[in-house]
Amino acid sequence: MAYGSGRSDILFYEYEGFSVIENRRRQLQNEVTAISEQRLLNTSVEDLVRYLAEKYQLSVPVLDVENAVADQREAMVEVSGFMYHLDQGETRSVPGTQVILEVPFSGDPQMFKVRPSTYNSSPPRAEIRGQSVVLIQSGIQLSSGQVQAGFDRAISEIDQYLDWQRNDARGLNDQLPALARQAIEQRREKLLANQNLLSGLKFKLKERADAPKTYAAPMQRKRLEPKMPPASTTPYKPEPVLPDDDYANILKIIQDMTLVMERSPAAFSHMDEEDIRQHFLVQLNGHYEGKATGETFNAEGKTDILIRHEGRNIFIAECKFWRGEKSHLETIDQVLSYLSWRDTKTAVIIFNKNRNFSDVLEKIKDSTQKHPLFKSGPKIENETCFRYIFGQRDDTSREVVLTLLAFDVPQPEQLATSEPRIRTP
């Protein structure tokens, strides 16, 4: 094969892979630091995490050998040796044939310059033209078998290096969401601490002349480069929210009530959604001084369980029997429609009367991620409790914590069987 006399055609040579990976980490951290205060506080954390993880991941090329195309042409070929009546070290050019193979690939072409942590002393040679790897063979009397073997060998060598790169990149790519989340949350905590410091002073706060009123995402896009997620258009103002500890306590009260249901299934098997809901309300009111109500109007509709504190909603939940994926997605729509802009924590309590509870749990997890406002999850709280992050319907940069709690309520004819059921811890 002929590629030229310089090093420009040597692949996987120019940059050290470890340095590239460390540089990606630094770039991610620097971008989080550079985001304006209002922009950072007004943008969905989940959207920012997704954007940063996608932007800074290493996209190792994948060769599309099936769509490779070959061409041939006449060319001058450099020869040497006694058969051409040349002295040792002497060369000359003679007419010959050149075969060019263009192999398309997906991924980042810059990765062909990066040396993986595993490599050998003879890296592959080729030209990178746009999104194609170009391999060239030249000779006087080429045969198809010789050319095919040469191309196969070159592709195999390149694929080996790409596999080594892929192993290196996987470690970074898997860590990026956690790295992005940590950087975002650390800076948000610092910014909120600064705001709380000022809010504690008795003086008026100075309004910044350069404070943005709207937040666009000016960005020069290259190909399908990730786009910065949108931010809310109003200046950030901290809102009182239900503390995570209280949210967890409410969910625990609901789960504890289901243990009673499981231990006395005959008492609950004939109840409908409304009757079962009343038992949850009794327990919640015992803990929250009568503030848990059923069928209370909120925003656009009625919800099954609503806890209000000092005139505002702090928890919203809906109780439903499992009736399939379509009904489940409609229930999530229903819950999201109840939410006002301030409401950020909610739950759906799912009662199952089907025989195969394990299958229902898998369908719940699979179908939830199909909702158009789904952002991330599930975080598995236990084998029947799954936590998700959703965007609010009218402001997707505003995030909602949605917890799904699934419980088995057997039909009367099932009570006599000994078939084991999944139990809530």
ZAKOLKE-688342 format. One record per residue (C-alpha): residue in one letter; x, y, z. Coordinates in steps of 0.05 Angstrom, whole numbers, plus 32768, in hexadecimal, padded with zeros to 4 digits. Layout:
AXYZ ...
This chain:
M800080008000 A801780477FF3 Y800380818020 G803B80B48019 S807D80BF803B G806880E88078 R804680D880B9 S800480FA80A7 D7FE780B88091 I7FF8809280D1 L7FB9808880F9 F7FB180888146 Y7FF380AE814F E7FEB80F8815B Y7FC980FD81A0 E7FCF80D581E0 G7F8B80B681F3 F7F9380C3823D S7F9F810D8231 V7F6281118204 I7F3680F2823A E7F5081208270 N7F46815C8243 R7EFD81488239 R7EF381478284 R7F12818D828B Q7EE981A98251 L7EA881908271 Q7EBA81B082B4 N7ECE81F18292 E7E8D81F5826C V7E6481ED82AB T7E8E822482CC A7E8382518290 I7E37824B828F S7E17828B82A8 E7DF8828A82ED Q7DB0829582D6 R7DB98264829C L7DD1822D82CB L7D9B823782FF N7D63823B82CB T7D7781FF82A1 S7D6081B882B0 V7D97819182D2 E7D85815282AD D7D868175826A L7DCA81948279 V7DE68151828F R7DCD8131824E Y7DEA81698224 L7E2F81698244 A7E34811D8244 E7E23811B81FA K7E51815581E8 Y7E8F813B820A Q7E8980F181FD L7EBE80D081D0 S7E9D80B88190 V7ECA80808178 P7EC18073812D V7E9E80358113 L7EB3801E80CE D7E7B8010809C V7EA07FDC8073 E7E617FC38050 N7E5A8006802E A7EA3800E801B V7EB0801F7FD1 A7EEE800F7FA7 D7F0B80307F6A Q7F4A80267F40 R7F7380527F12 E7FB580547EEE A7FED80727F16 M803880777F18 V805480457F4A E8098804A7F6A V80C2800A7F61 S81077FF27F77 G81337FB47F71 F815E7F8F7F40 M81227F777F17 Y81197FBE7F01 H81657FC57EF5 L816C7FF37F30 D81A67FF67F61 Q819B7FEE7FAC G8175802A7FC7 E816380437F83 T811A804C7F6E R80F280647F33 S80A9806D7F1F V808780407EEC P803F803B7ED3 G801380107F00 T7FCF800A7F22 Q7FB2802A7F60 V7F75800F7F85 I7F51803D7FB6 L7F2080257FEB E7EF48058800F V7ED6803D8050 P7EA0806B806E F7E9B807080BA S7E70809080EF G7E8E80B3812B D7EC280E98136 P7EF980EA8101 Q7F29810A8133 M7F2B80C98159 F7F5880AC8122 K7F8E80DA813D V7F8880C08185 R7FB48087819E P7F90805881CC S7FAF803E820D T7FBB7FFB81EA Y7FE17FFE81A8 N801A7FDD8182 S80597FF68160 S803B7FF6811A P7FFC80218118 P7FCF801E80D9 R7FD8804E809F A7F9F806F8078 E7F8480B28064 I7F4780D08086 R7F1B80F78055 G7EDD81138076 Q7EB780D68090 S7EDE80A38068 V7F1D807B8074 V7F4380768032 L7F71803A8025 I7F9E80377FE8 Q7FC57FFE7FC8 S7FF480087F8D G801A7FD77F63 I80307FBF7F1E Q800A7F7E7F1A L7FD47F7E7F50 S7FA57F437F58 S7F5F7F477F77 G7F727F157FAD Q7FB07F3D7FC0 V7F897F7E7FC3 Q7F507F607FEB A7F7F7F41801E G7FA47F838025 F7F647FAA8032 D7F497F768062 R7F8A7F78808A A7F897FC5808D I7F407FC880A3 S7F4D7F9380D8 E7F887FBC80F4 I7F5E7FFC80F6 D7F247FD78117 Q7F547FBC814C Y7F6A8003815E L7F22801B8160 D7F107FE38190 W7F4A7FF881BD Q7F30804081B9 R7EEA802981C9 N7F0180088209 D7F23804A821F A7EE78075820B R7EB5804A822F G7ED2805C8273 L7ECB80A78264 N7E8780A38242 D7E69807B827B Q7E8280AE82AE L7E6D80ED828A P7E2580F282A5 A7E3E80EC82EC L7E77811D82E0 A7E47814F82C0 R7E14814882F8 Q7E488152832E A7E658191830D I7E1F81AE8302 E7E0581A08348 Q7E4481B9836A R7E4081FC8345 R7DF582018350 E7DFF81F6839A K7E33822D839C L7E06825D8375 L7DCA824F83A2 A7DF4825883E0 N7E09829C83C6 Q7DC182AF83B9 N7DAC829883FF L7DE482C2841C L7DC9830183FA S7D8182F1840A G7D9382F18454 L7DA9833A8452 K7D7983728464 F7D8E839B8427 K7D6F839D83E3 L7D91837283AF K7DB183968374 E7D9383828332 R7DC8837282FF A7DC5839C82C1 D7DDD83618297 A7DAD832F82B4 P7D8F83098279 K7D44830A8270 T7D4382D0823F Y7D7582998234 A7D84828281ED A7DBA824F81DE P7DE8826F81AA M7E1482388191 Q7E3A82288152 R7E2581E2813F K7E5281B1811C R7E2D817680FD L7DFF815B8134 E7E24817A816F P7DFA817A81AF K7DD381BA81BC M7DD081DE81FF P7D8C81D1821E P7D5C820C8226 A7D5582318267 S7D1882528287 T7D0C8298826E T7D0282B782B3 P7D3982CA82E3 Y7D4782938314 K7D2482988357 P7D2A825F838A E7CE682408399 P7CD4821A83D9 V7CD181D083C9 L7CC0819083ED P7D018179840D D7D1B813683F5 D7D158119843B D7CCB812A843E Y7CC0810F83F9 A7CE280CD840C N7CB880CB844C I7C7780D38426 L7C8A809B83F7 K7C9E806F8433 I7C59807B8453 I7C3980648412 Q7C668027840E D7C5A80148457 M7C0F80168449 T7C187FE48412 L7C387FB38442 V7BF67FB48468 M7BD27FA68426 E7C007F6C8416 R7BF97F4E845B S7BAC7F528458 P7B9E7F49840D A7B567F328417 A7B447F748436 F7B5A7F9C83F9 S7B4D7F6D83BE H7B067F8883B2 M7B187FD283B9 D7B1B8002837E E7B4E803A8375 E7B26806C839E D7B1E803D83DA I7B68802B83DA R7B7B807483D5 Q7B5580848414 H7B828056843C F7BC0807C8423 L7B9E80BE8435 V7B9180A7847C Q7BDA80968486 L7BF380D68466 N7BC48103848E G7BDE80E184CD H7C2380FC84BC Y7C12813E849B E7BDB815B84C7 G7BA081508499 K7BC08171845D A7BBB81338430 T7B7B81368406 G7B5D810C83CF E7B3E8125838E T7B56816C839B F7B56819D8361 N7B9C81B3834D A7BB281D8830E E7B8B81B882D5 G7B6B817B82F4 K7B5D81508331 T7B9281248350 D7B8980EA837F I7BB980FF83B7 L7BCE814783C3 I7BF5816283FF R7BF281AD840A H7C1D81D68438 E7C1382218445 G7BE782298409 R7C10820483D6 N7C1781BD83BD I7C53819583D5 F7C41815083BC I7C1381358386 A7C0480EC8378 E7BD480C3834D C7BB9807D835C K7BAC804E8321 F7BA280058312 W7BD27FEA82DD R7BAC7FE7829B G7BE57FE4826A E7C198013824B K7BE880438229 S7BC2804F8269 H7C0380568290 L7C1D808D8262 E7BDA80B08266 T7BDF80AE82B2 I7C2380D082AF D7C0481058280 Q7BCD810E82B2 V7BFC811882ED L7C27814982C6 S7BE9817182B3 Y7BD9817A82FD L7C1B819A830C S7C2281E48313 W7C6682048306 R7C7A81FE834F D7C6A81B38356 T7CA9818A834D K7C9C81488371 T7C6681168360 A7C5680CC835F V7C2A8098833D I7C12805E8368 I7C048022833C F7BD97FE88354 N7BE07FA6832F K7BAA7F71832B N7BCB7F4982F4 R7BEA7F068303 N7C317F1282EC F7C497F4D8315 S7C917F4582FD D7C7C7F5182B5 V7C537F8E82CA L7C907FAC82EC E7CBA7FA582AD K7C827FC48283 I7C7E7FFF82B3 K7CC8800D82AD D7CCA80048262 S7C8C802E8252 T7C9C80688280 Q7CDA80798258 K7CAF80818219 H7C8C80BE8234 P7CA180FD820D L7CB28124824C F7CDE80EC8269 K7D2581048279 S7D4980CF82A3 G7D3F809182CE P7D2C806482EA K7D518069832B I7D3E8027834C E7D2880368394 N7D147FED839D E7CF87FB68372 T7CB37FD7836D C7CC680218373 F7CE580498339 R7CF880938338 Y7CFB80BD82F8 I7D09810482E3 F7CD6812482B3 G7CD181698295 Q7C93819282A6 R7C618196826E D7C6381E18263 D7CAC81ED8278 T7CD981B28269 S7D1481D4828A R7CEE81CD82CB E7CF8818682E5 V7CC781588308 V7CD9811D8335 L7CA780E58325 T7CA880A68350 L7C828068833A L7C6C80398371 A7C4F7FF7835B F7C287FC98389 D7C077F868380 V7BBD7F828393 P7BA67F3A8384 Q7B627F288369 P7B367EFF8398 E7B427EC0836F Q7B8D7EC88376 L7B8D7EC983C2 A7B857E7E83C7 T7BC37E70839C S7C097E6B83B7 E7C2B7E8E837D P7C617EBC839A R7C5B7F07838E I7C8F7F3E838E R7C8A7F6483CF T7C9D7FAC83DD P7CD87FAE840D 
